[in-house]
């Protein structure tokens, strides 16, 4: 969706990544350091073992190319290192103690968190506890463990109709059973936007024009977006007989 980005500018930035979460952050760091000579970047990465670590050569190249402006900290959760951090996961408690020893946490111009849900949530909580403003924390989740679906609300209607506007065209369809509003639209409109269907990517974001819905999960929308009436269609179920969504807003 183009929200997990850093446009090159002077300043100090840091990232906490896990596993394949290195993928977008490597591009962010490389572009920043190449285009902005007054920028610094600290990469804190967590992997299971050295053998499972992605992009070793590319990260080493950044260290060689920008030795004064690129700082790398590596943690392995299932293997001891000859140097560096002791093995173990980078959870909230560990990060709360570790980060102030590495960086002036609250003075960083931006934090980028990417990886599985547990790592991203733990890092976010650690940074908040350390006093980092939420607007300086940027997140992208690569994986969410499937959990039990929330129990349906007793007062939810058994028959609901969804009206949706997409690419300037509107239509109305009955919501069948326990399907999500995205699934309702997809039965008639194959061009409805979606990617993960897990509440992570935010591709299916839509504005709730009228009615009430329940979202099972939300790992993509910021609080100000939900307060403004946006929902994730892939996670939304009707709580009123009539619901209207606008995908174009």
ROKOLSE-302287 format. One record per residue: z, y negated, x negated of N, C-alpha, C in turn; residue in one letter. Coordinates in steps of 0.05 Angstrom, whole numbers, padded with zeros to 5 digits, always signed. Atoms other than C-alpha are relative to their C-alpha. Example, Ala and Ser with C-alpha at 12.3 -4.5 7.8 and 13.67 -1.06 7.14 Angstrom:
% residues 2
+00000+00024-00018+00156+00090-00246+00000-00024-00018A
-00001+00024+00016+00143+00021-00273+00014-00022+00015S
***
This chain:
% residues 249
+00000+00024-00017+00000+00000+00000+00000-00025-00017X
+00002+00023+00017-00001-00045-00061+00026-00016-00003X
-00025+00014+00001+00073-00063-00059+00016+00006-00025X
-00015-00008+00025+00098-00026-00121-00017-00009-00024X
+00017+00012+00021+00065-00073-00171+00016-00021-00015X
-00012+00022+00016+00083-00122-00225-00024-00016-00012X
+00020+00017+00011+00035-00179-00238+00010-00012-00026X
-00010+00009+00026+00040-00196-00312+00010-00028-00001X
-00012+00027+00003+00087-00254-00326+00022+00002-00021X
-00022-00002+00019+00139-00272-00378+00025+00009+00012X
-00025-00010-00010+00206-00239-00371+00008+00027-00011X
-00010-00026+00008+00247-00177-00381+00001+00019+00024X
+00002-00019-00022+00235-00116-00337+00009+00027-00009X
-00009-00027+00007+00261-00045-00333-00008+00019+00023X
+00007-00021-00019+00245+00020-00298+00018+00024-00004X
-00014-00025+00001+00284+00082-00281-00018+00020+00015X
+00020-00019-00011+00237+00141-00268+00009+00029-00004X
-00006-00028+00003+00242+00215-00257-00026+00016+00004X
+00023-00018-00002+00188+00268-00269-00026-00015+00002X
+00027+00012-00003+00120+00247-00243+00002-00030+00009X
-00003+00028-00006+00150+00179-00224-00009-00018-00023X
+00010+00015+00023+00127+00158-00294-00028-00010+00005X
+00029+00006-00003+00055+00155-00269-00006-00029+00006X
+00007+00029-00004+00052+00085-00237+00014-00018-00019X
-00016+00017+00018+00106+00057-00283-00013-00002-00027X
+00014+00001+00025+00067+00075-00345-00023-00021+00001X
+00022+00020-00003+00008+00034-00319+00011-00028+00002X
-00013+00026-00002+00054-00023-00300+00009-00011-00027X
-00010+00009+00026+00087-00026-00368-00023-00006-00020X
+00022+00005+00018+00022-00019-00407-00015-00025+00005X
+00015+00025-00007-00013-00074-00369+00017-00025-00006X
-00017+00023+00005+00047-00121-00373+00001-00007-00030X
-00003+00005+00029+00056-00113-00448-00026-00009-00013X
+00026+00008+00011-00019-00120-00462-00008-00028+00007X
+00009+00025-00010-00029-00182-00420+00019-00023-00004X
-00020+00021+00002+00036-00220-00429+00017+00003-00025X
-00014-00003+00025+00062-00230-00500+00030-00008+00002X
-00028+00008-00003+00127-00260-00474+00016+00019+00019X
-00014-00019-00018+00146-00198-00433+00011+00023-00016X
-00013-00023+00012+00193-00141-00451+00004+00021+00022X
-00002-00021-00020+00199-00074-00417+00017+00023-00011X
-00017-00022+00008+00253-00020-00419-00006+00023+00020X
+00005-00024-00017+00235+00050-00393+00022+00020-00004X
-00021-00020+00000+00292+00096-00375-00011+00024+00017X
+00013-00022-00014+00262+00164-00358+00018+00025+00000X
-00015-00025-00003+00293+00229-00334-00019+00023+00006X
+00016-00024-00003+00260+00297-00341+00017+00025-00003X
-00016-00025+00002+00283+00369-00337+00002+00010-00029X
+00001-00010+00028+00261+00391-00406-00021-00016-00015X
+00020+00013+00016+00220+00364-00463-00028+00010+00006X
+00026-00012-00006+00164+00412-00445-00012-00009+00026X
+00010+00009-00026+00160+00385-00374-00005-00030+00001X
+00002+00029+00001+00157+00312-00396-00030-00008+00000X
+00028+00009-00003+00092+00278-00375-00006-00024-00018X
+00010+00024+00014+00051+00228-00416+00016-00006-00026X
-00015+00004+00024+00089+00238-00481-00016-00017-00020X
+00016+00014+00019+00032+00213-00524-00005-00029+00009X
+00005+00027-00010+00018+00152-00479+00025-00017-00004X
-00025+00015+00004+00091+00131-00481+00005-00006-00029X
-00003+00004+00029+00094+00141-00556-00019-00022-00010X
+00019+00021+00008+00032+00097-00562+00011-00028+00006X
-00012+00026-00007+00068+00041-00525+00022-00008-00020X
-00021+00005+00019+00127+00048-00573-00012-00010-00027X
+00012+00007+00026+00081+00043-00634-00014-00028+00002X
+00015+00025-00003+00040-00015-00606+00018-00024+00005X
-00018+00023-00006+00098-00058-00581+00029+00007-00007X
-00027-00009+00008+00159-00037-00622+00022-00020+00006X
-00021+00020-00005+00196-00103-00610+00003-00006+00030X
-00001+00008-00029+00181-00108-00535+00001+00024+00019X
-00002-00024-00017+00182-00036-00509+00023+00017-00010X
-00024-00015+00006+00248+00002-00506-00001+00026+00017X
+00001-00025-00014+00250+00076-00487+00027+00014-00002X
-00024-00016-00002+00311+00115-00464-00007+00026+00015X
+00007-00026-00012+00302+00190-00449+00025+00016+00006X
-00021-00018-00008+00349+00236-00411-00012+00026+00010X
+00009-00027-00010+00338+00311-00401+00023+00013+00015X
-00021-00011-00017+00376+00345-00345+00006+00029-00006X
-00004-00029+00005+00368+00417-00369-00003+00008-00029X
+00004-00007+00028+00362+00413-00444+00014-00021-00017X
-00013+00018+00019+00402+00382-00501-00021-00012-00018X
+00018+00013+00020+00368+00331-00546+00014-00002-00026X
-00012+00003+00027+00379+00325-00621+00010-00029-00003X
-00009+00027+00001+00386+00250-00610-00003-00012+00028X
+00003+00013-00025+00395+00203-00552+00023+00008+00019X
-00020-00005-00020+00432+00214-00487+00007+00030+00003X
-00007-00028-00006+00472+00278-00472-00016+00009+00025X
+00015-00010-00022+00438+00324-00422+00016-00005+00026X
-00012+00005-00026+00451+00314-00348-00017-00018+00017X
+00016+00016-00018+00422+00281-00287+00009-00029-00001X
-00006+00029-00002+00417+00205-00281+00008-00006+00029X
-00009+00006-00027+00458+00199-00218+00013-00027+00001X
-00012+00027-00004+00492+00137-00189+00023-00005-00019X
-00023+00004+00016+00557+00147-00226-00007-00003-00030X
+00007+00002+00028+00525+00159-00293-00015-00026-00007X
+00015+00025+00004+00477+00100-00286+00018-00024+00001X
-00018+00023-00002+00533+00053-00266+00014-00005-00027X
-00013+00004+00026+00566+00066-00333-00020-00004-00023X
+00019+00001+00022+00503+00072-00375-00015-00026-00001X
+00017+00023+00000+00461+00012-00354+00011-00024-00013X
-00011+00024+00014+00508-00044-00376+00001+00003-00030X
+00000-00005+00029+00510-00012-00445-00027-00003-00012X
+00027+00002+00010+00435-00015-00450-00013-00028+00003X
+00015+00024-00007+00414-00080-00417+00018-00020+00014X
-00014+00019-00016+00439-00145-00387-00010+00003+00029X
+00010-00011-00026+00431-00113-00318-00008-00022+00019X
+00006+00020-00021+00434-00174-00273-00019-00022-00010X
+00019+00020+00010+00390-00216-00319-00029+00009-00001X
+00027-00010+00000+00330-00171-00314-00016-00012+00023X
+00016+00013-00020+00272-00202-00277-00011+00020+00021X
+00009-00020-00020+00254-00137-00241+00007+00028-00009X
-00006-00029+00004+00274-00064-00234-00019+00016+00016X
+00019-00017-00013+00224-00010-00217+00010+00029+00000X
-00011-00027-00003+00250+00057-00190-00021+00018+00012X
+00021-00018-00010+00203+00115-00181+00006+00029-00007X
-00006-00028+00004+00212+00189-00172+00009+00013+00026X
-00011-00014-00024+00247+00238-00124+00021-00017+00014X
-00018+00016-00016+00290+00210-00069+00028-00003-00011X
-00028+00000+00010+00357+00229-00100+00003-00019-00024X
-00001+00018+00023+00342+00192-00165-00003-00029+00008X
+00006+00028-00009+00314+00130-00131+00024-00011+00015X
-00024+00010-00016+00373+00125-00082+00024-00004-00019X
-00023+00003+00019+00424+00136-00138-00003-00024-00017X
+00005+00023+00017+00392+00084-00182+00003-00026+00015X
-00002+00024-00017+00387+00034-00125+00030-00006+00005X
-00028+00005-00005+00461+00043-00109+00014-00010-00025X
-00013+00009+00025+00481+00036-00182-00007-00029-00005X
+00008+00028+00005+00441-00029-00189+00014-00019+00019X
-00014+00017-00020+00471-00057-00125+00029-00004-00008X
-00028+00002+00008+00541-00041-00149+00004-00017-00024X
-00001+00016+00024+00526-00075-00214-00008-00030+00005X
+00005+00028-00007+00506-00139-00178-00029-00009+00000X
+00028+00007+00000+00430-00136-00179-00009-00007+00029X
+00010+00009-00026+00398-00174-00121-00022+00020+00010X
+00019-00019-00011+00358-00129-00074-00029-00008-00004X
+00028+00009+00002+00296-00172-00081-00012+00006-00028X
+00009-00007+00027+00292-00152-00155-00003+00030-00004X
+00002-00029+00002+00292-00077-00141-00024+00009+00016X
+00025-00009-00012+00225-00045-00126+00000+00031-00002X
-00002-00029-00002+00220+00028-00104-00026+00013+00009X
+00021-00018-00010+00169+00083-00096+00010+00028-00003X
-00011-00028-00001+00190+00153-00076-00023+00020-00002X
+00021-00020+00003+00148+00211-00099+00005+00026+00015X
-00005-00026-00013+00184+00268-00064+00026-00003+00017X
-00024-00001-00017+00233+00277-00006+00004+00028+00010X
-00006-00027-00009+00266+00343+00009+00000+00000+00031X
+00000-00003-00029+00254+00366+00080+00028+00007+00010X
-00026-00005-00012+00317+00364+00122-00003+00007+00029X
+00001-00006-00029+00335+00384+00193-00008-00024+00016X
+00009+00022-00017+00302+00342+00246+00023-00010+00017X
-00022+00010-00017+00350+00296+00284-00002+00012+00029X
-00001-00011-00027+00371+00323+00352-00012-00021+00019X
+00011+00019-00019+00332+00291+00410+00021-00013+00016X
-00020+00014-00016+00369+00238+00449-00002+00010+00029X
-00001-00011-00027+00391+00262+00517-00014-00019+00020X
+00011+00020-00019+00368+00197+00550-00029-00006-00006X
+00028+00004+00005+00298+00201+00520-00017+00009+00023X
+00017-00008-00022+00243+00204+00572-00016+00025-00006X
+00016-00024+00004+00206+00269+00583-00030-00006+00001X
+00028+00008-00001+00141+00233+00598-00003-00029-00009X
+00004+00028+00010+00119+00172+00558-00030-00004-00005X
+00028+00008+00005+00054+00135+00549+00000-00020-00023X
+00003+00018+00023+00034+00102+00483-00026-00016+00003X
+00023+00017+00002-00013+00043+00481-00001-00011-00029X
+00002+00008+00028-00039+00027+00411-00025-00015-00005X
+00023+00015+00008-00085-00024+00381-00006+00006-00030X
+00008-00008+00027-00123-00002+00319-00028-00009-00005X
+00026+00010+00007-00181-00037+00285-00013-00016+00023X
+00010+00017-00021-00187-00085+00344-00005+00014+00027X
+00004-00016-00025-00192-00029+00397+00026+00011+00010X
-00024-00010-00011-00137-00009+00444-00005+00024+00018X
+00001-00024-00017-00123+00056+00481+00027+00008+00009X
-00026-00011-00009-00068+00091+00520-00002+00030+00003X
+00000-00029-00001-00049+00164+00515+00028+00010+00006X
-00026-00011-00004+00008+00208+00539+00011+00013-00025X
-00013-00012+00023+00058+00230+00487+00007+00029+00008X
-00004-00028-00007+00060+00306+00486+00024+00012-00015X
-00023-00014+00012+00126+00342+00475+00015-00017-00020X
-00016+00014+00021+00162+00324+00410-00018-00012-00021X
+00017+00011+00020+00101+00297+00374+00007-00029-00006X
-00004+00028+00007+00106+00232+00336-00021-00018+00012X
+00020+00018-00011+00070+00170+00358-00026+00000-00016X
+00024-00003+00016+00022+00178+00300-00016+00024+00009X
+00015-00024-00009+00004+00248+00324-00013-00005+00027X
+00013+00008-00025-00008+00219+00393-00026-00015-00004X
+00024+00016+00005-00057+00169+00366-00022+00017-00012X
+00019-00016+00015-00091+00220+00320-00016+00019+00018X
+00015-00018-00018-00110+00264+00379-00025-00013+00011X
+00023+00014-00010-00159+00210+00401-00013-00018-00020X
+00010+00019+00020-00167+00165+00340+00005+00011-00028X
-00003-00012+00026-00179+00201+00275+00002-00020-00022X
-00001+00021+00020-00182+00134+00239+00028-00012-00002X
-00027+00011+00002-00107+00122+00249+00010+00003-00029X
-00008-00001+00028-00076+00106+00181+00024+00017-00005X
-00023-00016+00009-00030+00156+00147-00006+00013-00027X
+00003-00014+00026-00019+00192+00081+00020+00023-00002X
-00019-00021+00006+00046+00229+00072+00012+00013+00025X
-00013-00009-00025+00072+00237+00144+00030+00007-00004X
-00028-00006+00006+00142+00240+00113+00018-00025+00000X
-00016+00025+00000+00165+00168+00121+00004-00012-00027X
-00003+00009+00027+00154+00153+00048-00020-00021-00008X
+00021+00017+00012+00088+00118+00036-00004-00027+00015X
+00003+00025-00015+00088+00065+00092-00028-00005+00010X
+00028+00005-00008+00013+00074+00106-00002-00003+00030X
+00003+00000-00029+00025+00085+00181+00017-00023+00013X
-00016+00022-00011+00066+00021+00190-00014-00014+00023X
+00011+00013-00024+00056-00011+00258+00022-00018+00012X
-00018+00018-00013+00087-00067+00298+00006+00010+00028X
-00008-00008-00027+00127-00047+00359-00001-00024+00019X
+00005+00022-00018+00100-00093+00412+00020+00000+00024X
-00019-00003-00023+00142-00066+00470+00010+00028+00001X
-00013-00026-00002+00187-00008+00487+00020+00005-00022X
-00021-00007+00020+00238+00028+00444-00007+00027-00012X
+00006-00025+00014+00229+00083+00392+00024+00008-00017X
-00019-00010+00020+00272+00127+00348-00016+00009-00025X
+00012-00009+00025+00252+00135+00275+00017+00021-00013X
-00015-00021+00013+00272+00201+00244+00009-00007-00028X
-00006+00007+00028+00268+00177+00173-00016-00026-00007X
+00014+00024+00009+00249+00112+00137+00007-00004-00029X
-00003+00005+00028+00240+00108+00062-00020-00020-00010X
+00022+00017+00007+00184+00057+00063+00004-00029+00008X
-00002+00027-00010+00202-00004+00104+00026-00013-00010X
-00023+00016+00008+00248-00059+00079+00015-00009+00025X
-00016+00009-00023+00305-00084+00124-00013-00023+00015X
+00012+00022-00014+00268-00148+00139-00025+00008+00016X
+00023-00010-00016+00207-00108+00163+00009+00013+00026X
-00010-00012-00025+00247-00066+00212+00012-00021+00019X
-00011+00021-00017+00283-00129+00236-00023-00016+00013X
+00023+00014-00012+00214-00160+00249-00015+00018+00019X
+00012-00017-00020+00196-00100+00293-00020+00020-00010X
+00019-00019+00011+00156-00056+00246+00013+00028+00000X
-00009-00027+00000+00162+00020+00250-00020+00017-00015X
+00018-00020+00011+00132+00081+00217-00008+00019+00022X
+00010-00016-00022+00088+00115+00268+00004+00030-00004X
-00003-00029+00005+00094+00183+00234+00028+00010+00005X
-00028-00007-00004+00170+00182+00245+00011-00009+00027X
-00009+00013-00024+00173+00147+00312-00005+00018+00025X
+00002-00015-00026+00187+00180+00380+00009-00019+00022X
-00006+00019-00021+00190+00143+00446+00027+00004+00013X
-00025-00001-00014+00256+00126+00479-00002-00014+00027X
+00006+00013-00026+00224+00089+00538-00026+00011+00011X
+00025-00012-00012+00169+00110+00587-00025-00013-00010X
+00024+00013+00011+00121+00059+00558+00006-00012-00028X
-00002+00010+00028+00112+00042+00484-00027-00011-00008X
+00025+00012+00010+00061-00004+00452+00002-00006-00029X
+00001+00004+00028+00043-00006+00379-00026-00016-00008X
+00023+00014+00010-00003-00053+00340-00002+00006-00030X
+00004-00007+00028-00030-00024+00275-00014-00022-00016X
+00016+00021+00013-00071-00087+00260+00017-00023-00009X
-00016+00024+00007-00013-00136+00252+00010+00003-00028X
***
